[in-house]
Amino acid sequence: MIKKYSATFVIALLFILGFEPFNLYLLPILGLCLLFFITLNESPKKAASLFFSFGFFLFGIGLYWLYISISVVSGGPFWLSIFLISLLAVSMAIYYALTGFLIVFSYKKYNSKVITLLFFAPSIWVVMEWFRGFLFSGFPWFTLGYSQTSTWLTGWAPIGGVYLLSFITALSSSLLLLIFLNIKPYRYLGIIFSIYLCSLFLESIEWTESKGDTLNVSLVQGGIVQEKKWLRSEFNNTLNLYKKSLMVSDSMDLVIWPEVAIPALSGRVKPYLEELNEIMLSKNIQLLIMGINTLDEERNVYNSILTMGADNMIYNKRHLVPFGEYFPVPDFIKDWLQEMKLPNNDITKGDFIQRMPKLNDIFIATSICFEDIFASEQLIFQPEANVLVNITNNAWFGESIASEQHFQMSRMRALETGRFLLRTSNTGITAIVKPDGTIQEQLDPYEFSILQGSFQPMQGLTPYIKFGNYLIVILVIFMMSLGYYLVLSLKKKETNG
């Protein structure tokens, strides 16, 4: 049994290597195949324990960069970062434990490896990923489908989104195990081939079409490390940096600054904003999108997007980061955090339904930081939105793999909706992503730079825009029902035989 727990450590590493920046996308398929192999003949409880071990290693190692945010940037003690990372890893591992328990329970109950692996295992896997993506605020990091963002399977993304890719990837692992066990290998090899062949056909379908002319955009990457971002001594330097970036953006349709580009409440920099407006008029800039904190009449603070020029409006972040932007803990813990000089102030959550910024007749779907990893929440802007914009600040995580992991998930939103994604980061990844998820242009991270490029506004419906996650729900119900029907049929044959 110790060897099997050691194997879960190796499998977790295979998963991590399957995501960006390593992108060895076949390894998660192999890893899940191995996880099924070492657990299927165990009891449901032991399988749950092994799956839990896998989940703990996956998040405990894969999210090592949280240490940078807690202990390096925020100055928290080392033990606190280890404790919080472990706590998160345990909470995520519980979902995997339930997954393992249910898969092996199905096998023990129905006594069919083929039916369990083909019908129950992929369905249970994706249902638990779905729950993990929205329960208790949700945390869909390491959702299996994201590992296939740059593979032949991307043709399925506009159909059923990232969860359909998760289902197909898990099914591929099941098929691979059946081939390994020499159970009708040619039949299951043919199924794998058919899945990938269908994806190539789906890639050729253009679900969306152009709307209007190509527009020019300037994406500004501040390159300001988090340790300096809020220093008073750096405040004027920051204002001048972004002002100069506007002055070199002549005749741009759109200029985008990152999350909280200006480290102050919008009401305290009104003269600066007026100066920016004058620069926009003189430089013929149509619309500026910037990240900044705002304050309402009740003195609630928001993490916001402020737009100036063709449309003047405020978008407030809707999905906040727990223990980063709000702290669901008693006051005495907040007091302790304050004594430790750690973040402890709550930011207010924006309304779920907010209007989109508009540039002439082009609607812009905006998201701040990790809001864009919640696929179904971004559908609120569709099908009206013609382009996606995400602003973020990955400086909290230093020069770690967090930026690449996040960017991979961002690219999936372009694939699902058939829209361009314009992404601006303070120190992470700034890029223009095409509707097929490929990168048109990208800046080198961790330094000040400006990406001046173009994008094509898009219109139309992908199946995922039209049906959202309902298609994957229907697929799971169908597969589970079909599996149950086949089990009953086999039992009936055995009884009559």
C-alpha positions in Angstrom: 0.0 0.0 0.0 2.9 2.4 0.7 4.0 1.9 -2.9 0.6 3.0 -4.1 0.7 6.1 -2.0 4.1 6.8 -3.5 2.5 6.3 -6.9 -0.1 9.0 -6.2 2.8 11.4 -5.6 4.2 10.5 -9.1 0.8 10.8 -10.7 0.3 14.2 -9.2 3.6 15.3 -10.8 2.4 13.9 -14.1 -0.7 16.0 -13.8 1.2 19.2 -13.0 3.6 18.6 -15.9 0.5 18.3 -18.2 -0.4 22.0 -17.6 1.4 25.2 -18.5 4.2 26.1 -18.5 5.3 22.5 -19.1 2.3 21.5 -21.4 3.2 17.8 -21.6 -0.5 17.3 -22.2 -0.4 13.5 -22.6 0.9 13.0 -19.1 -2.5 13.7 -17.3 -4.1 11.1 -19.5 -1.4 8.6 -18.5 -1.6 9.7 -14.9 -5.3 9.2 -14.6 -5.0 5.9 -16.3 -2.5 4.9 -13.6 -4.7 6.2 -10.9 -7.6 4.1 -12.1 -5.3 1.1 -12.4 -4.0 1.2 -8.8 -7.4 1.9 -7.2 -9.9 -0.2 -9.1 -9.3 -3.4 -7.2 -9.1 -1.7 -3.8 -12.1 -1.2 -1.5 -14.0 2.0 -2.0 -12.5 3.4 1.3 -9.0 2.6 0.2 -9.6 4.1 -3.2 -10.9 7.3 -1.6 -7.7 7.4 0.5 -5.5 7.0 -2.6 -7.5 9.6 -4.5 -7.2 12.0 -1.5 -3.5 11.5 -1.5 -3.3 12.3 -5.2 -5.4 15.5 -4.7 -3.3 16.6 -1.8 0.0 16.2 -3.7 -1.5 17.8 -6.8 -2.5 21.0 -5.0 0.1 21.0 -2.3 2.9 21.0 -5.0 1.1 22.6 -7.9 0.1 25.7 -5.9 3.5 26.1 -4.2 3.5 29.7 -5.5 0.9 30.7 -2.8 4.0 30.7 -0.5 5.3 33.7 -2.5 2.1 35.6 -1.9 1.8 34.8 1.8 5.4 34.8 3.0 7.5 36.7 0.5 5.2 39.5 -0.7 2.9 39.8 2.3 5.6 39.0 4.9 3.7 36.2 6.7 5.6 33.6 8.6 6.7 30.4 6.8 4.5 28.2 8.9 1.4 30.2 8.0 2.0 29.7 4.3 2.5 26.0 4.8 -0.6 25.7 6.9 -2.8 27.6 4.4 -1.5 25.7 1.4 -2.0 22.4 3.2 -5.5 23.5 4.2 -6.4 24.4 0.6 -4.9 21.1 -0.6 -6.9 19.1 1.9 -10.2 20.8 0.9 -9.5 20.1 -2.7 -8.4 16.5 -2.0 -11.8 15.8 -0.5 -13.4 16.1 -3.9 -10.9 13.6 -5.3 -11.6 11.3 -2.4 -15.3 11.3 -3.2 -14.5 10.7 -6.8 -12.4 7.6 -6.0 -14.9 6.3 -3.6 -17.8 6.6 -6.1 -15.9 5.1 -9.0 -14.7 2.0 -7.1 -18.1 1.7 -5.4 -19.7 1.5 -8.8 -17.2 -1.2 -9.9 -17.8 -3.3 -6.7 -21.5 -2.9 -7.0 -21.9 -3.7 -10.7 -18.7 -5.9 -11.2 -17.9 -4.7 -14.7 -14.6 -3.0 -15.4 -15.6 -2.1 -18.9 -18.9 -0.4 -17.9 -17.3 1.3 -14.9 -14.4 2.7 -16.9 -16.4 3.7 -20.0 -19.5 5.1 -18.4 -19.2 5.7 -14.7 -15.6 6.8 -14.2 -15.5 9.8 -16.7 -19.0 10.9 -15.6 -18.2 10.8 -11.9 -14.8 12.6 -12.5 -16.4 15.5 -14.4 -19.3 15.9 -12.0 -16.9 16.2 -9.1 -14.8 18.7 -11.0 -17.9 20.7 -11.7 -18.9 20.7 -8.0 -15.3 21.8 -7.2 -15.7 24.7 -9.6 -18.6 26.4 -7.9 -19.2 25.0 -4.4 -18.0 27.3 -1.5 -17.0 30.0 -4.0 -15.3 27.4 -6.3 -11.8 26.8 -7.3 -11.5 25.1 -10.7 -7.7 25.1 -10.8 -6.2 21.9 -12.4 -9.5 21.1 -14.0 -8.4 18.2 -16.3 -9.8 19.8 -19.5 -7.4 22.8 -19.3 -4.5 20.5 -19.9 -5.8 20.0 -23.4 -6.0 23.7 -24.3 -3.3 23.3 -27.1 -4.2 19.8 -28.4 -6.3 18.2 -31.0 -9.2 18.0 -28.6 -9.8 21.8 -28.7 -12.4 21.3 -31.4 -14.7 20.1 -28.6 -14.3 23.3 -26.5 -16.9 25.4 -28.4 -19.4 22.5 -28.0 -19.3 21.8 -24.2 -16.5 23.9 -22.8 -13.7 22.8 -20.5 -15.8 20.2 -18.7 -16.5 18.4 -22.0 -12.7 18.3 -22.5 -12.4 16.9 -19.0 -14.9 14.2 -19.8 -13.2 13.2 -23.1 -9.7 13.3 -21.4 -10.9 11.1 -18.5 -12.6 8.8 -21.1 -9.3 8.6 -23.0 -7.6 7.5 -19.7 -10.3 4.8 -19.3 -9.8 3.6 -22.8 -6.1 3.5 -22.4 -6.4 1.3 -19.3 -8.7 -1.1 -21.1 -6.2 -1.3 -23.9 -3.4 -2.0 -21.4 -5.5 -4.7 -19.8 -5.9 -6.3 -23.2 -9.7 -6.0 -23.1 -10.6 -5.7 -26.8 -7.7 -3.3 -27.4 -8.4 -2.7 -31.1 -12.0 -1.6 -30.4 -11.0 0.9 -27.8 -8.1 2.1 -29.8 -10.6 2.8 -32.6 -12.8 4.8 -30.2 -9.8 7.0 -29.2 -9.0 7.5 -32.8 -12.6 8.5 -33.6 -12.7 11.0 -30.8 -9.6 12.8 -32.0 -10.8 12.6 -35.6 -14.1 14.2 -34.7 -12.2 17.0 -32.9 -10.2 17.7 -36.1 -13.5 18.0 -38.0 -15.0 20.3 -35.3 -11.9 22.5 -35.5 -12.8 23.3 -39.1 -16.2 24.8 -38.1 -16.3 28.5 -37.7 -18.9 29.1 -35.1 -18.6 32.8 -35.1 -18.1 35.5 -37.7 -16.5 39.0 -38.0 -18.4 42.1 -36.9 -17.2 45.4 -38.4 -13.6 46.4 -39.0 -10.5 45.3 -37.3 -9.7 47.5 -34.3 -6.3 48.7 -32.9 -5.5 48.0 -29.3 -2.7 48.9 -26.9 -2.1 46.6 -24.0 0.1 48.1 -21.2 2.1 45.8 -18.9 3.2 47.8 -15.9 5.9 45.5 -14.7 5.6 46.8 -11.1 6.5 44.3 -8.4 4.0 43.9 -5.7 6.4 45.0 -2.9 6.7 48.4 -4.5 3.2 48.8 -5.9 1.6 50.5 -2.8 4.7 52.4 -1.6 4.1 56.2 -1.3 7.6 56.8 -2.7 6.6 55.0 -5.9 3.1 56.5 -6.4 4.1 59.4 -8.7 6.4 57.1 -10.7 3.4 54.8 -11.3 1.1 57.6 -12.4 3.8 58.9 -14.8 4.5 55.4 -16.2 0.9 54.9 -17.2 0.4 58.4 -18.4 3.4 58.0 -20.7 2.0 54.8 -22.0 -1.1 56.7 -23.1 0.9 59.4 -24.8 2.6 56.8 -27.1 -0.7 55.2 -28.0 -1.7 57.5 -30.9 -5.0 56.8 -32.7 -5.7 53.6 -30.8 -9.3 52.4 -30.6 -8.7 50.8 -27.3 -6.0 51.1 -24.5 -6.1 48.6 -21.7 -4.2 48.9 -18.3 -3.9 46.0 -15.8 -5.8 45.3 -12.6 -5.4 48.1 -10.0 -3.0 49.9 -12.3 -3.4 53.1 -10.3 -2.8 52.2 -6.6 -5.4 54.7 -5.2 -9.2 55.2 -5.0 -10.5 56.7 -8.1 -12.0 59.7 -6.2 -8.5 60.7 -4.9 -6.9 61.0 -8.4 -9.6 63.1 -10.2 -7.1 65.7 -11.5 -5.0 62.8 -12.9 -8.1 61.2 -14.6 -9.0 64.6 -16.1 -5.4 64.9 -17.5 -5.8 61.4 -19.0 -9.0 62.5 -20.7 -7.2 65.4 -22.3 -4.4 63.2 -23.5 -7.0 60.8 -25.0 -8.6 63.7 -26.9 -5.3 65.0 -28.2 -4.0 61.5 -29.2 -7.4 60.4 -30.8 -7.8 57.4 -28.4 -11.3 56.1 -28.4 -11.6 54.1 -25.1 -9.4 53.5 -22.1 -10.0 50.6 -19.8 -8.1 50.7 -16.5 -8.0 48.8 -13.2 -8.5 50.9 -10.1 -10.2 50.7 -6.7 -13.5 52.7 -6.3 -15.6 53.8 -3.4 -19.4 54.0 -3.4 -21.7 56.4 -1.3 -21.7 53.9 1.6 -17.9 53.8 1.6 -17.7 50.3 0.3 -14.4 49.6 -1.6 -14.5 47.7 -4.9 -11.9 46.2 -7.2 -13.1 47.9 -10.4 -12.6 48.6 -14.1 -13.0 52.3 -15.0 -13.6 53.2 -18.6 -13.0 56.6 -20.1 -13.7 58.1 -23.5 -16.3 56.6 -25.8 -18.0 55.0 -22.8 -17.7 56.2 -19.2 -18.7 53.5 -16.7 -17.5 51.3 -13.8 -17.5 47.5 -13.6 -17.0 46.1 -10.2 -15.4 42.7 -9.7 -18.1 40.1 -9.1 -16.2 37.0 -8.0 -13.8 37.9 -5.2 -10.8 35.8 -4.0 -11.5 34.3 -0.6 -8.7 35.2 1.9 -7.3 37.6 -0.6 -10.1 40.1 -1.2 -12.5 39.1 1.5 -12.0 37.2 4.7 -14.9 35.0 5.9 -13.4 34.7 9.4 -14.3 36.0 12.9 -13.1 39.5 13.8 -10.5 38.2 16.2 -8.7 36.4 13.3 -8.8 39.7 11.3 -7.3 41.5 14.3 -4.5 38.9 14.4 -3.9 39.3 10.7 -3.7 43.0 11.2 -1.1 42.6 14.0 0.9 40.3 11.6 0.7 43.1 9.0 -1.1 40.7 6.6 -4.0 41.6 4.3 -7.3 41.6 6.2 -9.6 44.2 4.7 -12.8 43.1 2.9 -13.5 44.3 -0.7 -17.1 44.5 -1.6 -18.6 42.2 -4.2 -20.0 43.7 -7.4 -23.5 43.0 -8.7 -23.7 39.7 -10.7 -25.4 41.5 -13.6 -23.6 44.6 -14.8 -23.6 46.3 -18.2 -20.7 46.0 -20.5 -18.5 48.8 -21.8 -19.2 49.7 -25.4 -17.0 51.1 -28.1 -19.3 52.3 -30.8 -21.4 49.2 -31.5 -18.8 46.8 -30.1 -19.6 45.3 -26.7 -16.7 44.3 -24.4 -17.0 41.5 -21.8 -14.7 42.4 -18.9 -13.3 40.3 -16.1 -10.8 41.0 -13.4 -8.1 38.6 -12.3 -9.3 35.1 -11.7 -12.9 35.9 -12.6 -12.2 34.5 -16.0 -11.5 30.9 -14.7 -15.3 30.6 -14.0 -16.5 29.7 -17.4 -20.3 29.7 -16.7 -20.1 33.1 -15.0 -18.6 34.6 -18.1 -21.5 33.5 -20.2 -23.6 36.2 -18.6 -22.1 38.6 -21.2 -22.9 36.4 -24.2 -24.0 36.4 -27.0 -23.9 40.2 -27.0 -20.2 40.5 -26.3 -17.9 40.9 -29.3 -14.5 40.6 -27.5 -13.3 39.5 -24.2 -11.0 41.6 -21.9 -9.3 40.3 -18.8 -7.1 42.5 -16.6 -5.0 40.9 -13.9 -2.1 41.4 -11.5 -0.1 38.2 -11.0 2.7 40.2 -9.2 1.4 38.6 -6.0 3.0 35.3 -7.1 6.4 36.6 -8.3 8.1 34.9 -11.2 6.4 31.6 -10.6 4.3 29.3 -12.8 1.1 30.8 -11.5 0.9 33.2 -14.5 1.2 30.5 -17.0 -1.4 28.3 -15.2 -3.9 31.2 -15.1 -3.3 32.2 -18.7 -4.0 28.7 -19.9 -7.4 28.9 -18.3 -8.0 32.4 -19.8 -7.3 31.0 -23.3 -10.1 28.5 -22.9 -12.6 31.3 -22.6 -11.7 32.4 -26.1 -12.1 28.9 -27.4 -15.5 28.4 -25.7 -16.9 31.7 -27.1 -15.2 32.1 -30.4 -14.1 35.6 -29.4 -10.7 37.3 -29.3 -9.3 37.7 -25.8 -7.3 40.8 -24.9 -5.4 40.2 -21.7 -3.3 42.7 -19.8 -1.3 41.8 -16.7 0.9 43.9 -14.4 3.8 41.4 -14.3 2.2 38.2 -15.7 1.3 37.4 -19.2 -0.1 40.1 -21.5 -1.3 38.8 -24.9 -3.9 38.9 -27.7 -5.5 35.5 -28.0 -7.4 34.4 -31.2 -10.9 32.8 -31.1 -9.3 29.4 -31.6 -7.2 29.8 -28.4 -3.9 30.3 -30.1 -1.7 33.3 -29.2 -1.5 36.1 -31.8 1.0 38.2 -29.9 2.5 38.1 -26.4 4.8 40.2 -24.3 7.7 38.9 -22.2 6.5 38.9 -18.6 7.9 40.7 -15.5 8.9 44.0 -17.2 7.3 47.2 -18.4 6.2 46.9 -22.0 3.4 47.8 -24.4 1.8 45.5 -26.9 0.2 47.4 -29.8 -1.7 45.1 -32.1 -5.1 44.5 -33.6 -8.2 42.3 -33.1 -11.4 41.5 -35.0 -14.7 41.9 -33.1 -16.7 38.7 -33.4 -20.4 37.8 -33.3 -22.5 34.6 -33.3 -23.2 31.6 -31.1 -21.0 28.6 -30.2 -23.0 25.7 -28.8 -21.4 26.4 -25.5 -22.7 30.0 -25.5 -26.2 28.7 -26.3 -26.4 25.8 -23.9 -23.6 26.4 -21.4 -22.9 23.4 -19.1 -26.3 21.9 -19.8 -24.8 19.7 -22.6 -22.2 18.1 -20.3 -25.0 17.6 -17.7 -27.1 15.8 -20.3 -24.1 13.8 -21.5 -23.3 12.7 -17.9 -27.0 11.7 -17.3 -27.0 9.8 -20.6 -23.7 7.9 -19.9 -24.7 7.0 -16.3 -28.2 5.8 -17.5 -26.7 3.8 -20.3 -24.1 2.3 -18.0 -26.9 1.3 -15.6 -29.0 -0.1 -18.4 -26.1 -2.3 -19.7 -25.5 -3.6 -16.1 -29.1 -4.6 -15.9 -28.9 -6.2 -19.3 -25.8 -8.2 -18.3 -27.5 -9.4 -15.1 -30.6 -10.4 -17.0 -28.5 -12.4 -19.4 -26.7 -14.1 -16.5 -30.0 -15.0 -14.9 -31.5 -16.4 -18.1 -28.3 -18.1 -19.1 
